[in-house]
Amino acid sequence: MSSSYTYSAYGLTLRLPFPCPPLTPIDFSETPDVTVTYGSVPKKLDRFEATNDNFKLGCRWQTSPGRFLLLGGLSSGRFLVEDGKEVTVELNSQASVELVVYHFLHPVLAAILRQRGLLILHGSTCVTPQGAVVIVGLSGMGKSTTIAALLDRGCPMLADDVTALHLRSNDSCVEVLPGVPQLSLLRDAAQGLGLNVEVLQSSSLRRGKAVMFFSNNLKVKPVPLRTIYLLKYFSGDTLQIVSLTGAVKFAALQDSIYGPLLPQEHPNVFSLISIITKQVKLFCIKRPEGKWTVKEIVEVILDG
């Protein structure tokens, strides 16, 4: 019998045929929410409604309602996600375990969550005394660094890079689901936070990010979402905080969605975005380019 590993993430029980150290292992003998198996995966979908031939880390993907195909390249393999419940993996002969795990934890897991009806933001989340805050923005804006600084101030982490939102059934409150207890940081950012990079686990996969570490301070239950902060660089000299409202706020949320969004998914997603627009504050933090402002940003968030 082949080995299997059972983990918990985003409120789901995942059963994998390969070890995935960043995930939280659990003992679970019943049918899991998501089953991952090795098998034959097609090189393309018969029909697809969206595709991308220039995905980071050399990946390409195709997607249609209820199906997501990730082509991970020679050093990984192919992943087929179906209905948010089943994932088939076909590894290439040169597959790197590190890259396979990375692909599963990012585009594949995000596809699983999307297919299960969750809103997925490309953002990092932790819990402040005021509630859960999500940090969004383009790659390199400092999302993970800000979360690491908040962790250092005693704020529990919920997710890094892939943030999943849902509506609480009893009162339609927007909640953030606990994700993967891992952070990856730029080496100079880690040093700027006072971390000893020599004892942290290195990663060669994240572009520009050389250090990865795991947080022991992870919230294990969903937390109501209170505020979203959009990080941007600008040419000024001092930090600027702008409250976004109306159509600008709605557009900023749309721009922060992780991965492809099919027309069939628009009604549910836009409905949730509309609720977030009404319930949740969204601030744009404009940070001076080339200046270390993490401590100032953290103070803004904690005072929020």
C-alpha positions as a Markdown table, in Angstrom:
| # | Residue | x | y | z |
|---|---|---|---|---|
| 1 | Met | 0.0 | 0.0 | 0.0 |
| 2 | Ser | 1.3 | 3.4 | -0.9 |
| 3 | Ser | 1.9 | 6.0 | 1.8 |
| 4 | Ser | -0.7 | 8.7 | 2.5 |
| 5 | Tyr | -0.4 | 11.8 | 4.6 |
| 6 | Thr | -3.4 | 13.7 | 6.2 |
| 7 | Tyr | -3.3 | 17.4 | 6.8 |
| 8 | Ser | -5.5 | 20.3 | 7.8 |
| 9 | Ala | -5.6 | 23.7 | 6.0 |
| 10 | Tyr | -8.3 | 26.3 | 5.4 |
| 11 | Gly | -10.9 | 24.3 | 7.3 |
| 12 | Leu | -10.4 | 21.3 | 5.0 |
| 13 | Thr | -8.9 | 17.8 | 5.6 |
| 14 | Leu | -6.5 | 17.0 | 2.9 |
| 15 | Arg | -5.1 | 13.5 | 2.1 |
| 16 | Leu | -1.9 | 13.5 | 0.0 |
| 17 | Pro | 0.3 | 10.8 | -1.4 |
| 18 | Phe | 3.5 | 12.8 | -0.6 |
| 19 | Pro | 4.6 | 14.6 | 2.6 |
| 20 | Cys | 4.0 | 18.3 | 2.7 |
| 21 | Pro | 5.9 | 19.7 | 5.7 |
| 22 | Pro | 4.4 | 23.2 | 5.7 |
| 23 | Leu | 0.9 | 21.8 | 6.4 |
| 24 | Thr | -0.4 | 20.8 | 9.8 |
| 25 | Pro | -0.6 | 17.0 | 10.1 |
| 26 | Ile | -3.6 | 15.5 | 11.7 |
| 27 | Asp | -4.9 | 12.0 | 12.6 |
| 28 | Phe | -8.0 | 11.4 | 10.6 |
| 29 | Ser | -9.5 | 8.1 | 9.4 |
| 30 | Glu | -12.7 | 9.2 | 7.8 |
| 31 | Thr | -13.2 | 10.4 | 4.2 |
| 32 | Pro | -11.2 | 13.6 | 3.7 |
| 33 | Asp | -12.6 | 16.7 | 2.1 |
| 34 | Val | -9.9 | 16.7 | -0.6 |
| 35 | Thr | -8.1 | 13.6 | -1.9 |
| 36 | Val | -4.9 | 13.8 | -3.9 |
| 37 | Thr | -3.7 | 10.8 | -5.8 |
| 38 | Tyr | -1.1 | 9.9 | -8.4 |
| 39 | Gly | -2.4 | 9.1 | -11.9 |
| 40 | Ser | -2.5 | 10.0 | -15.5 |
| 41 | Val | -3.1 | 13.7 | -16.2 |
| 42 | Pro | -3.8 | 15.1 | -19.7 |
| 43 | Lys | -1.5 | 17.7 | -21.2 |
| 44 | Lys | -4.5 | 19.9 | -22.0 |
| 45 | Leu | -8.2 | 20.1 | -21.3 |
| 46 | Asp | -10.6 | 19.2 | -24.0 |
| 47 | Arg | -12.3 | 22.6 | -23.5 |
| 48 | Phe | -11.1 | 25.5 | -21.4 |
| 49 | Glu | -12.3 | 29.1 | -20.9 |
| 50 | Ala | -9.1 | 30.6 | -19.6 |
| 51 | Thr | -5.4 | 29.9 | -19.9 |
| 52 | Asn | -2.1 | 31.5 | -19.0 |
| 53 | Asp | 1.2 | 30.7 | -20.8 |
| 54 | Asn | 3.4 | 32.9 | -18.7 |
| 55 | Phe | 2.8 | 31.8 | -15.1 |
| 56 | Lys | 5.5 | 32.3 | -12.5 |
| 57 | Leu | 8.0 | 29.5 | -11.9 |
| 58 | Gly | 7.5 | 28.3 | -15.4 |
| 59 | Cys | 3.9 | 27.1 | -14.9 |
| 60 | Arg | 1.1 | 27.2 | -17.4 |
| 61 | Trp | -2.6 | 26.5 | -16.6 |
| 62 | Gln | -5.9 | 26.0 | -18.2 |
| 63 | Thr | -9.3 | 26.1 | -16.5 |
| 64 | Ser | -13.0 | 25.4 | -17.1 |
| 65 | Pro | -15.9 | 25.2 | -14.7 |
| 66 | Gly | -15.0 | 22.6 | -12.1 |
| 67 | Arg | -11.6 | 21.8 | -13.6 |
| 68 | Phe | -8.1 | 23.3 | -13.3 |
| 69 | Leu | -5.0 | 22.0 | -15.0 |
| 70 | Leu | -1.6 | 23.1 | -13.9 |
| 71 | Leu | 1.4 | 22.3 | -16.1 |
| 72 | Gly | 4.3 | 22.6 | -13.7 |
| 73 | Gly | 7.2 | 22.0 | -16.1 |
| 74 | Leu | 10.0 | 19.4 | -16.2 |
| 75 | Ser | 11.0 | 19.9 | -12.5 |
| 76 | Ser | 7.4 | 19.3 | -11.3 |
| 77 | Gly | 4.5 | 17.6 | -13.0 |
| 78 | Arg | 0.9 | 18.1 | -14.0 |
| 79 | Phe | -2.0 | 18.6 | -11.6 |
| 80 | Leu | -5.7 | 18.3 | -12.4 |
| 81 | Val | -8.1 | 19.7 | -9.8 |
| 82 | Glu | -11.7 | 18.6 | -10.1 |
| 83 | Asp | -14.8 | 20.1 | -8.3 |
| 84 | Gly | -12.7 | 21.2 | -5.3 |
| 85 | Lys | -12.5 | 17.6 | -4.1 |
| 86 | Glu | -10.1 | 15.5 | -6.2 |
| 87 | Val | -6.6 | 16.3 | -7.4 |
| 88 | Thr | -4.7 | 13.9 | -9.7 |
| 89 | Val | -0.9 | 14.4 | -9.9 |
| 90 | Glu | 1.4 | 13.0 | -12.6 |
| 91 | Leu | 5.0 | 13.7 | -11.7 |
| 92 | Asn | 7.8 | 14.2 | -14.3 |
| 93 | Ser | 10.9 | 12.1 | -14.0 |
| 94 | Gln | 13.0 | 15.2 | -13.0 |
| 95 | Ala | 10.4 | 16.3 | -10.4 |
| 96 | Ser | 11.8 | 18.3 | -7.5 |
| 97 | Val | 9.9 | 17.6 | -4.2 |
| 98 | Glu | 10.3 | 21.2 | -3.2 |
| 99 | Leu | 8.8 | 22.5 | -6.4 |
| 100 | Val | 5.9 | 19.9 | -6.3 |
| 101 | Val | 5.0 | 21.0 | -2.7 |
| 102 | Tyr | 5.2 | 24.7 | -3.8 |
| 103 | His | 2.9 | 24.2 | -6.7 |
| 104 | Phe | 0.4 | 22.3 | -4.5 |
| 105 | Leu | 0.4 | 24.9 | -1.8 |
| 106 | His | -0.1 | 27.9 | -4.1 |
| 107 | Pro | -1.9 | 27.6 | -7.5 |
| 108 | Val | -3.3 | 24.1 | -6.9 |
| 109 | Leu | -4.6 | 24.8 | -3.4 |
| 110 | Ala | -6.0 | 28.1 | -4.5 |
| 111 | Ala | -7.8 | 26.3 | -7.3 |
| 112 | Ile | -9.3 | 23.8 | -4.8 |
| 113 | Leu | -10.6 | 26.7 | -2.6 |
| 114 | Arg | -12.0 | 28.6 | -5.6 |
| 115 | Gln | -13.9 | 25.6 | -6.8 |
| 116 | Arg | -15.4 | 25.2 | -3.4 |
| 117 | Gly | -16.9 | 28.7 | -3.6 |
| 118 | Leu | -14.4 | 30.7 | -1.5 |
| 119 | Leu | -13.1 | 34.1 | -2.4 |
| 120 | Ile | -9.3 | 33.9 | -2.7 |
| 121 | Leu | -7.1 | 37.0 | -2.3 |
| 122 | His | -3.4 | 37.3 | -3.2 |
| 123 | Gly | -2.7 | 38.5 | 0.3 |
| 124 | Ser | -1.3 | 37.7 | 3.8 |
| 125 | Thr | -3.4 | 37.8 | 7.0 |
| 126 | Cys | -2.9 | 38.0 | 10.7 |
| 127 | Val | -5.1 | 38.8 | 13.7 |
| 128 | Thr | -4.8 | 42.1 | 15.5 |
| 129 | Pro | -6.7 | 43.2 | 18.6 |
| 130 | Gln | -9.2 | 44.8 | 16.2 |
| 131 | Gly | -9.7 | 41.6 | 14.2 |
| 132 | Ala | -8.2 | 39.9 | 11.1 |
| 133 | Val | -6.4 | 42.2 | 8.7 |
| 134 | Val | -5.4 | 41.2 | 5.1 |
| 135 | Ile | -2.4 | 42.8 | 3.5 |
| 136 | Val | -2.7 | 42.8 | -0.3 |
| 137 | Gly | -0.6 | 44.3 | -3.1 |
| 138 | Leu | 1.6 | 43.3 | -6.0 |
| 139 | Ser | 4.6 | 41.0 | -5.5 |
| 140 | Gly | 7.4 | 42.8 | -3.8 |
| 141 | Met | 5.2 | 45.3 | -2.0 |
| 142 | Gly | 6.1 | 43.8 | 1.5 |
| 143 | Lys | 3.1 | 41.7 | 2.4 |
| 144 | Ser | 5.0 | 38.9 | 4.0 |
| 145 | Thr | 7.5 | 41.3 | 5.7 |
| 146 | Thr | 4.6 | 43.2 | 7.2 |
| 147 | Ile | 3.0 | 40.0 | 8.5 |
| 148 | Ala | 6.3 | 38.9 | 10.0 |
| 149 | Ala | 6.6 | 42.3 | 11.8 |
| 150 | Leu | 3.1 | 41.9 | 13.1 |
| 151 | Leu | 3.9 | 38.4 | 14.3 |
| 152 | Asp | 6.8 | 39.9 | 16.2 |
| 153 | Arg | 4.3 | 42.2 | 17.9 |
| 154 | Gly | 2.3 | 39.1 | 19.1 |
| 155 | Cys | -0.4 | 39.0 | 16.3 |
| 156 | Pro | -1.2 | 35.4 | 15.3 |
| 157 | Met | -1.0 | 34.6 | 11.6 |
| 158 | Leu | -3.8 | 33.2 | 9.5 |
| 159 | Ala | -2.3 | 32.9 | 6.0 |
| 160 | Asp | 0.6 | 34.0 | 3.8 |
| 161 | Asp | 0.1 | 34.6 | 0.0 |
| 162 | Val | -3.2 | 32.7 | -0.3 |
| 163 | Thr | -6.0 | 34.2 | 1.8 |
| 164 | Ala | -9.4 | 32.5 | 1.7 |
| 165 | Leu | -12.7 | 34.3 | 2.7 |
| 166 | His | -16.2 | 32.9 | 3.3 |
| 167 | Leu | -19.5 | 34.1 | 4.7 |
| 168 | Arg | -20.3 | 32.7 | 8.2 |
| 169 | Ser | -23.6 | 30.9 | 7.7 |
| 170 | Asn | -25.5 | 32.2 | 10.8 |
| 171 | Asp | -25.0 | 36.0 | 10.3 |
| 172 | Ser | -23.2 | 36.6 | 6.9 |
| 173 | Cys | -20.1 | 37.8 | 8.6 |
| 174 | Val | -17.0 | 37.7 | 6.3 |
| 175 | Glu | -14.4 | 35.4 | 7.9 |
| 176 | Val | -10.8 | 34.5 | 7.1 |
| 177 | Leu | -9.9 | 30.8 | 7.2 |
| 178 | Pro | -6.7 | 29.6 | 8.8 |
| 179 | Gly | -4.2 | 28.6 | 6.1 |
| 180 | Val | -0.6 | 27.4 | 5.9 |
| 181 | Pro | 1.7 | 28.3 | 8.8 |
| 182 | Gln | 4.6 | 29.5 | 6.6 |
| 183 | Leu | 6.2 | 32.7 | 5.6 |
| 184 | Ser | 8.9 | 33.5 | 3.0 |
| 185 | Leu | 10.9 | 36.7 | 3.2 |
| 186 | Leu | 13.6 | 38.6 | 1.3 |
| 187 | Arg | 16.9 | 38.0 | 3.0 |
| 188 | Asp | 17.5 | 41.7 | 3.7 |
| 189 | Ala | 13.9 | 42.1 | 4.9 |
| 190 | Ala | 14.4 | 39.2 | 7.4 |
| 191 | Gln | 17.6 | 40.9 | 8.6 |
| 192 | Gly | 15.8 | 44.2 | 8.9 |
| 193 | Leu | 13.3 | 42.5 | 11.2 |
| 194 | Gly | 16.2 | 41.2 | 13.4 |
| 195 | Leu | 15.9 | 37.6 | 12.3 |
| 196 | Asn | 18.9 | 35.4 | 12.1 |
| 197 | Val | 18.8 | 34.3 | 8.5 |
| 198 | Glu | 21.6 | 31.7 | 9.0 |
| 199 | Val | 19.3 | 29.5 | 11.1 |
| 200 | Leu | 16.2 | 29.8 | 8.9 |
| 201 | Gln | 15.3 | 27.4 | 6.1 |
| 202 | Ser | 16.3 | 28.6 | 2.7 |
| 203 | Ser | 14.2 | 28.4 | -0.4 |
| 204 | Ser | 15.4 | 28.7 | -4.0 |
| 205 | Leu | 11.9 | 28.8 | -5.5 |
| 206 | Arg | 10.3 | 32.1 | -4.5 |
| 207 | Arg | 11.6 | 34.8 | -6.8 |
| 208 | Gly | 13.7 | 37.2 | -4.8 |
| 209 | Lys | 12.9 | 35.4 | -1.6 |
| 210 | Ala | 15.7 | 33.5 | 0.0 |
| 211 | Val | 14.5 | 32.8 | 3.5 |
| 212 | Met | 11.5 | 30.8 | 4.6 |
| 213 | Phe | 10.3 | 30.1 | 8.1 |
| 214 | Phe | 7.3 | 28.5 | 9.8 |
| 215 | Ser | 5.1 | 30.3 | 12.2 |
| 216 | Asn | 4.2 | 28.6 | 15.5 |
| 217 | Asn | 1.7 | 31.3 | 16.2 |
| 218 | Leu | -1.1 | 30.3 | 13.8 |
| 219 | Lys | -4.8 | 30.9 | 14.6 |
| 220 | Val | -6.7 | 27.6 | 14.1 |
| 221 | Lys | -10.2 | 29.0 | 13.8 |
| 222 | Pro | -11.8 | 31.4 | 11.3 |
| 223 | Val | -11.6 | 35.0 | 12.3 |
| 224 | Pro | -14.0 | 37.9 | 11.2 |
| 225 | Leu | -12.3 | 40.1 | 8.7 |
| 226 | Arg | -12.0 | 43.7 | 9.9 |
| 227 | Thr | -9.7 | 45.6 | 7.5 |
| 228 | Ile | -7.8 | 45.2 | 4.2 |
| 229 | Tyr | -4.6 | 47.2 | 3.6 |
| 230 | Leu | -3.4 | 47.6 | 0.0 |
| 231 | Leu | 0.4 | 48.3 | -0.2 |
| 232 | Lys | 1.7 | 50.5 | -3.0 |
| 233 | Tyr | 5.0 | 52.3 | -3.6 |
| 234 | Phe | 5.0 | 55.9 | -4.6 |
| 235 | Ser | 7.5 | 58.7 | -5.2 |
| 236 | Gly | 6.8 | 60.7 | -2.0 |
| 237 | Asp | 8.9 | 60.9 | 1.1 |
| 238 | Thr | 6.4 | 60.0 | 3.8 |
| 239 | Leu | 3.8 | 57.3 | 4.3 |
| 240 | Gln | 0.3 | 58.1 | 3.1 |
| 241 | Ile | -2.9 | 56.5 | 4.1 |
| 242 | Val | -5.9 | 56.7 | 1.9 |
| 243 | Ser | -9.4 | 55.2 | 2.7 |
| 244 | Leu | -10.9 | 53.6 | -0.4 |
| 245 | Thr | -14.6 | 53.7 | -1.0 |
| 246 | Gly | -17.2 | 53.0 | -3.7 |
| 247 | Ala | -16.2 | 51.8 | -7.1 |
| 248 | Val | -12.5 | 52.3 | -6.3 |
| 249 | Lys | -12.7 | 50.0 | -3.4 |
| 250 | Phe | -14.6 | 47.4 | -5.4 |
| 251 | Ala | -12.0 | 47.5 | -8.2 |
| 252 | Ala | -9.2 | 47.2 | -5.7 |
| 253 | Leu | -10.8 | 44.0 | -4.3 |
| 254 | Gln | -11.2 | 42.6 | -7.8 |
| 255 | Asp | -7.5 | 43.3 | -8.6 |
| 256 | Ser | -6.5 | 41.4 | -5.4 |
| 257 | Ile | -8.2 | 38.1 | -6.4 |
| 258 | Tyr | -5.8 | 35.2 | -6.7 |
| 259 | Gly | -5.9 | 33.3 | -10.0 |
| 260 | Pro | -8.4 | 33.2 | -12.8 |
| 261 | Leu | -12.1 | 34.0 | -12.4 |
| 262 | Leu | -14.5 | 32.4 | -14.8 |
| 263 | Pro | -17.8 | 34.1 | -15.9 |
| 264 | Gln | -19.7 | 31.3 | -14.1 |
| 265 | Glu | -18.0 | 32.3 | -10.9 |
| 266 | His | -18.8 | 36.0 | -11.2 |
| 267 | Pro | -22.2 | 36.1 | -9.5 |
| 268 | Asn | -21.1 | 34.5 | -6.2 |
| 269 | Val | -17.7 | 36.2 | -6.1 |
| 270 | Phe | -19.2 | 39.7 | -6.9 |
| 271 | Ser | -21.9 | 39.1 | -4.3 |
| 272 | Leu | -19.2 | 38.4 | -1.7 |
| 273 | Ile | -17.1 | 41.4 | -2.8 |
| 274 | Ser | -20.2 | 43.6 | -2.5 |
| 275 | Ile | -20.7 | 42.4 | 1.1 |
| 276 | Ile | -17.0 | 43.0 | 1.9 |
| 277 | Thr | -17.3 | 46.5 | 0.4 |
| 278 | Lys | -20.1 | 47.2 | 2.9 |
| 279 | Gln | -18.6 | 45.4 | 6.0 |
| 280 | Val | -14.9 | 45.9 | 5.7 |
| 281 | Lys | -12.7 | 49.0 | 5.7 |
| 282 | Leu | -10.0 | 49.1 | 2.9 |
| 283 | Phe | -7.0 | 51.5 | 3.1 |
| 284 | Cys | -4.3 | 52.1 | 0.6 |
| 285 | Ile | -0.9 | 52.5 | 2.3 |
| 286 | Lys | 1.4 | 54.4 | -0.1 |
| 287 | Arg | 5.0 | 53.7 | 1.0 |
| 288 | Pro | 8.0 | 55.7 | -0.2 |
| 289 | Glu | 10.0 | 53.6 | -2.6 |
| 290 | Gly | 13.5 | 52.7 | -1.4 |
| 291 | Lys | 12.8 | 53.5 | 2.2 |
| 292 | Trp | 12.3 | 51.0 | 5.1 |
| 293 | Thr | 8.8 | 51.8 | 6.4 |
| 294 | Val | 7.7 | 48.5 | 7.9 |
| 295 | Lys | 7.6 | 49.7 | 11.5 |
| 296 | Glu | 5.5 | 52.7 | 10.5 |
| 297 | Ile | 3.1 | 50.4 | 8.5 |
| 298 | Val | 2.7 | 48.1 | 11.5 |
| 299 | Glu | 1.9 | 51.1 | 13.8 |
| 300 | Val | -0.8 | 52.2 | 11.3 |
| 301 | Ile | -2.3 | 48.7 | 11.3 |
| 302 | Leu | -2.2 | 48.2 | 15.0 |
| 303 | Asp | -3.8 | 51.7 | 15.6 |
| 304 | Gly | -6.5 | 50.8 | 13.0 |
